[in-house]
């Protein structure tokens, strides 16, 4: 069988698995729809959390970004993994002890304010749609190449699958589907990495392969630096970003991780507070398998690409080149008419003739290296698993925000459970359609779009959650003003430099040299500062709320803290 046949078979089998699991675990109540009934084991929840967390940005785009950015790409590794440690230490067990369904639930009850809940709902929807656009974009990239359909058709197929198991199963269906998706995506990521590591440096452990030597005895990274120098690129192992920008991007990704609503809700699906801690531990183990492999895979991909295409005749390019060219994600313009592909950096004397989209590197890597066709199809199935798992979690956040936080807790408190469940499913369906639109018209490459979402989460949710847990004096006025100012500033900065005036998006024009990907850290600081000033000028919370904060921080028992009605 060829690549297309293997891709059809493996993607078809994985889709059948997801649909079967969704039917088996369909939700029959609002508690099952929102938090899977609260009875998921720590191991299963750790697998589901890892799949929810390792999105298309992790599977498709992160290694691609590292392969192009080199050392500068390490911000994604440090930020996304470090953020999980923050989540485990500062938020997860306390939010689980609080015992509510959603982050807006926590914000509304902790700050005794429907307005605070409404602001949190708006932030959750804003962050989730920014994030999910990157996932649907990843679905389109995979299907447009391997099923040879248009990007729009690919996104529509992904929408249909997500619609089925997210609307039918809710969090219960999504949780057990994500367990299956983790198994698919990690197998699909590790198999080609092991193949490439053996092929290039002679070791089956990719993490060791990054520091290994090629067949001629040249260290891999030394060879890659030499290729970069010859072609006019900056050194692969030397960063070019300003240190302040590296610091702010890393911090934005870290605190954004700890504030992402679709990840935090995972800690409501386990029975006990202790299980929430165990879930984080398991998730870290499962995430580490992919994240420690990504730098090696990036180096393998970059080396293979440079050796395959640089200064080679266009007529001699292998079949994979033309097929990716047909998707528009690879483009060659023969500026000097010599028939050669001159792929060169900005420091080279000749004009660059090749454009390669960052998001194709992991997907194209097996074809570039000449791996078996079934490995190529497996990678396609893994990329879809990563994108669909996170998309489903994000869409459930939107659905829950509308049906539970807006309808049940704000506008229609007497709505029946059946009516609330119907509203949740309808809002999930609408959210899928909106997400599909953003997947067809994305605002950037996958990792970049996801970085924006993390910045928005960092500037809105992280401060209000942290202060809500550790400060008895923090009140509704401080929380609301902090969220509005933080996310307003961050969103405005991103819109200005990425959409309204992209030509000005240079280090010389950025505030303090901070890029749009890192501005969420400054937005978080503004949130803390505004909330800190306002809460000192306004009355403190009620004694009941202050006691609630004390209860949340006491590490005993498994039940929820005091029930406080907003």
C-alpha positions in Angstrom: 0.0 0.0 0.0 1.1 3.6 -0.7 1.1 6.6 1.6 -2.5 7.5 0.8 -3.8 4.0 1.4 -2.0 3.7 4.8 -3.3 7.2 5.7 -6.9 6.3 4.9 -6.6 3.0 6.9 -4.9 4.4 10.0 -7.0 7.6 10.2 -10.1 5.6 9.6 -9.3 3.1 12.3 -8.5 5.9 14.8 -11.7 7.8 14.0 -13.7 4.6 14.4 -12.0 4.1 17.8 -12.9 7.6 18.9 -16.5 7.3 17.8 -16.8 3.9 19.5 -15.5 5.2 22.8 -17.8 8.3 22.6 -20.8 6.1 22.1 -19.8 3.8 25.0 -19.1 6.7 27.4 -21.9 9.2 26.3 -23.1 11.6 29.0 -26.5 11.1 30.6 -26.5 14.0 33.1 -25.0 17.5 33.4 -22.4 16.3 35.9 -21.2 13.6 33.4 -21.3 16.2 30.6 -19.3 18.9 32.5 -16.9 16.8 34.7 -17.4 13.2 33.6 -19.3 12.4 36.8 -16.3 13.2 39.0 -15.2 9.5 39.0 -12.2 9.3 36.6 -9.2 7.5 37.9 -5.9 9.5 38.3 -4.1 7.4 35.7 -6.9 7.8 33.1 -7.2 11.5 34.0 -3.4 11.9 33.6 -3.6 10.3 30.1 -6.6 12.5 29.1 -4.9 15.6 30.5 -1.7 14.9 28.5 -3.8 14.5 25.3 -5.8 17.6 26.2 -2.5 19.5 26.8 -0.5 18.2 23.9 -2.3 20.0 21.1 -1.5 20.4 17.5 1.0 23.0 18.7 2.9 20.3 20.6 2.7 17.6 18.0 2.8 19.4 14.7 4.2 22.9 15.3 6.6 22.8 18.3 9.3 20.7 16.7 8.8 22.6 13.5 9.3 25.9 15.3 12.4 24.6 17.0 13.8 23.3 13.7 13.5 26.8 12.2 14.3 28.9 15.3 16.9 26.6 16.8 17.9 27.8 20.3 15.1 30.4 20.3 12.5 27.6 20.0 13.4 26.5 23.5 11.0 29.0 25.0 8.1 26.7 24.0 9.8 23.7 25.8 10.6 25.7 29.0 7.3 27.6 29.1 4.9 24.8 28.4 6.5 22.2 30.7 7.3 24.7 33.5 3.8 25.9 33.5 2.5 22.4 34.4 4.6 22.5 37.6 3.0 25.8 38.5 -0.4 24.3 37.9 0.4 21.3 40.1 1.7 23.4 43.0 -0.4 26.5 43.0 -3.8 25.7 41.6 -4.9 22.1 40.9 -5.5 20.7 44.4 -7.1 23.9 45.7 -9.5 24.2 42.8 -10.5 20.6 43.2 -11.2 21.1 46.8 -13.5 24.0 45.9 -15.6 21.4 44.0 -17.3 23.4 41.3 -17.6 22.7 37.6 -15.8 25.6 36.0 -13.4 28.5 36.4 -16.2 31.1 36.1 -18.0 29.1 38.8 -15.0 29.6 41.1 -14.6 33.3 40.2 -18.3 34.0 40.7 -18.6 32.2 44.0 -15.2 33.2 45.4 -15.8 36.9 44.6 -19.6 36.9 45.4 -20.4 38.5 42.0 -22.3 37.6 38.9 -20.4 40.4 37.1 -17.1 38.6 38.0 -18.6 35.4 36.7 -19.7 37.1 33.5 -16.2 38.6 32.9 -14.7 35.2 33.5 -17.1 33.6 31.0 -16.1 36.2 28.3 -12.4 35.6 29.0 -12.9 31.8 28.8 -14.6 32.0 25.5 -12.1 34.5 24.1 -9.1 32.3 25.2 -10.7 29.1 24.0 -11.6 30.3 20.5 -8.1 31.8 20.1 -6.6 28.4 21.1 -9.0 26.2 19.1 -8.4 28.1 15.9 -4.8 26.7 16.0 -6.1 23.1 16.5 -8.6 23.3 13.6 -5.8 24.8 11.5 -3.7 21.7 12.3 -6.5 19.4 11.3 -6.7 21.2 7.9 -2.9 20.9 7.3 -2.9 17.1 8.0 -5.9 16.2 6.0 -5.1 18.5 3.0 -1.8 16.8 2.5 -2.5 13.2 3.3 -6.0 12.8 2.0 -5.3 15.3 -0.8 -8.3 17.4 -0.1 -8.5 21.2 0.3 -7.7 22.8 3.6 -11.4 23.8 3.9 -12.6 20.2 3.4 -10.0 18.9 5.9 -11.3 21.3 8.6 -14.9 20.3 7.8 -14.0 16.6 8.3 -12.4 17.5 11.6 -15.4 19.5 12.7 -17.7 16.6 12.0 -15.7 14.2 14.2 -15.3 16.6 17.1 -19.0 17.6 16.9 -20.0 13.9 17.2 -18.1 12.9 20.3 -18.0 16.3 22.1 -21.8 16.9 21.7 -22.7 13.3 22.4 -20.4 12.5 25.2 -19.5 15.8 26.9 -16.6 15.6 29.3 -17.2 11.9 30.0 -17.0 11.1 26.3 -14.1 13.5 25.7 -12.1 12.1 28.7 -12.1 8.5 27.5 -11.7 9.5 23.9 -8.6 11.5 24.9 -7.1 8.4 26.6 -7.3 6.7 23.3 -6.0 9.8 21.5 -2.9 10.0 23.8 -2.0 6.4 23.0 -2.3 7.2 19.2 -0.4 10.4 19.3 2.5 9.3 21.5 3.0 6.1 19.4 2.8 8.2 16.2 5.4 10.7 17.6 7.9 8.2 19.0 8.0 5.7 16.2 9.4 8.0 13.5 11.7 9.7 16.1 13.2 6.3 16.9 13.5 5.4 13.2 15.3 8.7 12.5 17.6 8.4 15.6 18.7 5.0 14.5 19.1 6.1 10.9 21.1 9.2 11.6 23.1 8.7 14.8 22.8 5.0 15.5 20.8 5.1 18.8 17.2 4.1 19.4 16.8 6.8 22.1 16.0 10.1 20.4 16.8 12.1 23.5 20.4 10.8 23.3 20.4 11.2 19.6 20.4 15.0 19.8 24.0 14.8 21.3 25.1 12.0 19.0 27.3 11.8 16.0 26.6 11.1 12.3 28.1 8.2 10.4 31.1 10.3 9.5 31.8 11.1 13.1 30.6 14.7 13.0 28.3 15.6 15.9 24.8 16.2 14.8 24.6 19.8 16.1 28.0 20.7 14.8 26.9 19.4 11.3 23.7 21.5 11.6 25.6 24.6 12.6 27.9 24.1 9.6 25.0 23.7 7.2 23.4 26.9 8.6 26.7 28.9 8.2 27.1 27.7 4.6 23.6 28.8 3.7 23.7 32.2 5.4 21.5 31.3 8.4 22.4 32.2 12.0 23.8 29.4 14.1 21.3 26.7 15.1 22.5 26.5 18.7 22.8 30.3 19.3 19.8 32.4 20.0 19.0 35.7 18.3 16.1 36.9 20.5 16.7 39.5 23.1 16.9 38.0 26.5 14.0 40.1 27.9 11.8 38.7 25.1 12.9 35.1 25.9 12.1 35.7 29.5 8.6 37.2 28.9 7.6 34.6 26.3 8.6 31.8 28.6 6.8 33.3 31.6 3.7 33.9 29.5 3.6 30.3 28.4 4.2 29.1 32.0 1.5 31.2 33.7 -0.8 30.8 30.7 -0.5 27.0 31.1 -1.6 27.4 34.7 -4.6 29.5 33.7 -5.9 27.6 30.7 -9.6 26.8 31.4 -9.7 23.5 29.5 -6.7 22.1 31.5 -7.9 23.3 34.9 -11.4 21.7 34.5 -9.6 18.3 34.3 -9.0 18.4 38.1 -12.8 18.4 38.7 -13.2 15.0 37.0 -11.4 13.0 39.7 -13.0 11.9 43.0 -10.6 13.4 45.5 -8.1 16.2 46.1 -5.3 13.7 46.4 -6.3 12.3 43.0 -5.9 15.7 41.4 -2.3 15.8 42.6 -1.7 12.3 41.2 -3.3 13.2 37.9 -0.8 16.1 37.5 2.1 13.7 38.2 0.9 11.2 35.7 0.3 13.9 33.1 3.8 15.2 33.6 5.3 11.8 32.9 3.2 11.3 29.7 3.9 14.9 28.5 7.7 14.5 29.1 7.8 11.6 26.6 7.0 13.9 23.8 8.6 17.1 25.0 12.0 15.6 25.6 11.9 14.0 22.1 10.9 17.2 20.3 14.4 18.9 20.2 15.9 15.8 18.7 13.2 15.4 16.1 13.6 19.1 15.2 17.3 18.7 14.6 16.8 15.5 12.5 14.1 17.3 10.4 16.2 20.4 9.9 19.3 18.4 8.9 17.4 16.2 6.4 15.6 19.2 4.9 18.8 21.2 4.3 20.6 18.2 2.8 17.7 17.2 0.6 16.8 20.5 -1.1 19.7 23.0 -0.8 21.3 23.8 -4.2 19.6 20.7 -5.8 17.8 20.7 -9.2 14.1 21.3 -8.8 13.5 18.5 -11.4 15.2 16.0 -9.2 13.1 16.7 -6.1 11.3 13.6 -4.7 7.6 13.0 -4.8 7.0 14.4 -1.3 8.2 17.8 -2.4 5.6 18.1 -5.1 2.8 16.9 -2.9 3.5 19.4 -0.2 3.9 22.0 -2.9 0.4 21.3 -4.0 -0.9 22.2 -0.5 0.7 25.7 -0.7 2.8 25.0 2.4 6.0 24.6 0.3 6.7 27.0 -2.5 9.7 27.4 -4.9 10.3 30.4 -7.0 13.3 30.1 -9.4 14.4 33.8 -9.3 17.6 33.4 -11.4 16.3 30.7 -13.7 19.1 28.2 -13.1 16.7 25.3 -12.2 18.3 24.9 -8.7 16.6 25.3 -5.3 18.6 27.9 -3.5 17.4 27.8 0.1 19.4 30.4 1.9 19.2 32.6 4.9 19.0 36.4 5.1 22.8 36.7 5.3 23.4 34.9 2.0 24.5 36.7 -1.2 21.7 35.2 -3.3 17.9 35.6 -3.0 16.0 32.8 -1.2 13.9 30.7 -3.5 12.2 28.3 -1.1 9.4 28.9 1.4 8.6 26.1 3.9 5.8 26.4 6.4 6.9 25.6 9.9 4.0 23.4 10.6 4.9 20.8 8.0 8.2 19.7 9.4 7.0 16.9 11.7 4.5 15.7 9.2 6.9 15.8 6.3 9.9 14.4 8.2 9.2 10.7 7.6 8.8 11.3 3.9 12.0 13.4 3.7 13.9 10.7 5.5 12.5 7.9 3.3 10.8 6.0 6.1 8.2 3.4 5.4 4.8 4.5 4.1 2.9 3.2 7.1 5.0 5.5 9.3 3.9 8.5 7.2 0.3 7.5 7.7 0.8 6.9 11.4 2.2 10.5 11.8 -0.9 11.8 10.1 -3.2 9.9 12.5 -1.1 11.2 15.4 -1.3 14.8 14.3 -5.1 14.5 14.1 -5.3 12.9 17.5 -3.4 15.8 19.0 -5.5 18.5 17.3 -8.8 16.9 17.9 -8.2 16.0 21.6 -7.4 19.6 22.5 -10.1 21.1 20.3 -12.8 18.9 22.0 -11.6 20.1 25.5 -11.7 23.7 24.4 -15.1 23.5 22.8 -16.5 21.9 26.0 -15.2 25.0 27.9 -17.2 27.2 25.6 -20.3 25.0 25.8 -20.1 24.9 29.7 -19.5 28.6 29.9 -22.7 29.2 27.9 -25.0 26.5 29.4 -23.9 26.4 33.0 -22.3 29.8 33.8 -24.6 32.0 31.7 -27.9 30.1 31.7 -27.9 28.1 34.9 -25.9 30.4 37.2 -26.9 33.8 35.8 -29.9 34.2 33.6 -32.1 31.0 34.1 -31.3 29.5 37.5 -34.5 27.4 37.4 -33.7 25.7 34.1 -34.2 21.9 34.3 -31.2 19.5 34.0 -32.6 18.2 30.7 -32.9 21.8 29.4 -29.4 22.6 30.6 -27.9 19.5 28.9 -29.7 20.4 25.7 -28.3 24.0 25.9 -24.9 22.6 26.5 -25.1 20.4 23.4 -26.5 23.2 21.2 -23.8 25.6 22.3 -21.1 22.9 21.7 -22.4 22.6 18.1 -22.3 26.3 17.5 -18.8 26.5 19.0 -17.6 23.8 16.6 -18.8 25.8 13.6 -17.1 29.0 14.8 -13.9 27.0 15.5 -14.0 25.7 12.0 -14.2 29.2 10.5 -11.1 30.2 12.5 -9.4 27.0 11.4 -10.0 27.9 7.7 -8.9 31.6 8.3 -6.1 31.3 11.0 -4.3 34.3 12.3 -0.8 32.7 12.2 1.1 29.4 12.3 -0.2 26.9 14.9 2.4 27.5 17.7 2.2 31.2 17.3 -1.6 31.3 17.6 -1.5 29.0 20.6 1.1 31.3 22.2 -1.4 34.2 21.9 -4.0 32.1 23.7 -1.5 31.4 26.5 -0.8 35.1 26.8 -4.5 35.9 27.1 -4.9 33.2 29.8 -1.9 34.5 31.7 -3.2 38.0 31.7 -6.8 37.1 32.7 -7.2 33.9 34.7 -3.9 33.2 36.4 -3.9 36.3 38.7 -7.6 36.1 39.7 -7.2 32.3 40.5 -4.0 32.7 42.5 -5.3 35.7 44.5 -8.6 34.0 45.0 -6.8 31.1 46.7 -4.1 32.8 48.6 -5.5 36.2 49.5 -8.5 36.5 51.8 -8.6 40.2 51.3 -9.0 40.1 47.5 -12.5 41.2 46.6 -14.8 41.4 43.6 -13.8 45.0 42.5 -10.1 44.0 42.4 -10.8 40.8 40.5 -13.0 42.3 37.9 -10.8 45.4 37.3 -7.7 43.2 37.1 -9.2 40.8 34.6 -10.5 43.5 32.4 -7.3 45.5 32.3 -5.0 42.5 31.9 -6.8 40.8 29.0 -7.8 44.2 27.4 -4.1 45.3 27.3 -2.9 41.9 26.0 -5.5 41.6 23.4 -5.0 45.1 22.2 -1.2 44.7 21.9 -1.6 41.4 19.9 -4.3 43.0 17.6 -2.2 46.0 17.0 1.0 44.2 16.0 -0.3 41.1 14.4 -3.5 42.2 12.6 -3.8 46.0 12.3 -0.1 46.9 11.8 1.9 43.7 11.2 4.5 45.7 9.3 5.4 47.4 12.6 5.9 44.1 14.5 9.7 44.4 14.9 11.8 44.5 18.1 12.4 48.2 17.5 8.7 49.0 17.8 7.7 46.5 20.5 7.2 47.9 24.0 10.4 47.2 26.0 11.4 44.8 23.2 8.6 42.4 24.2 7.0 40.5 21.3 3.2 39.8 21.0 3.9 36.2 22.0 5.4 37.4 25.3 3.1 40.4 26.1 0.8 38.2 28.3 3.5 38.4 31.0 3.2 42.2 31.1 -0.6 41.9 31.0 -0.4 39.6 34.0 1.6 42.2 35.9 -0.9 44.8 35.0 -3.7 42.5 36.3 -1.9 42.0 39.6 -1.1 45.7 40.0 -4.6 46.9 39.2 -6.3 44.3 41.4 -3.8 45.0 44.2 -4.6 48.8 44.2 -8.4 48.5 43.7 -9.0 45.8 46.4 -7.3 48.0 49.0 -9.6 50.9 48.2 -12.8 48.9 48.3 -14.6 46.9 51.1 -13.2 43.4 51.9 -15.2 40.2 51.1 -17.7 38.8 53.6 -16.6 36.7 56.5 -18.1 33.6 54.9 -15.9 34.1 51.8 -12.8 34.7 53.9 -13.6 31.4 55.7 -14.0 29.7 52.3 -10.5 30.8 51.4 -9.2 29.3 54.6 -11.0 26.0 53.9 -9.7 25.8 50.3 -6.1 25.9 51.6 -6.5 23.3 54.2 -5.1 20.0 52.7 -7.5 17.6 54.3 -10.6 15.7 53.2 -11.9 15.2 49.7 -15.2 17.0 49.8 -15.8 20.5 48.4 -15.4 23.7 50.5 -18.4 25.6 51.8 -21.1 26.1 49.3 -21.5 29.9 48.6 -24.3 31.1 46.4 -23.5 34.1 44.3 
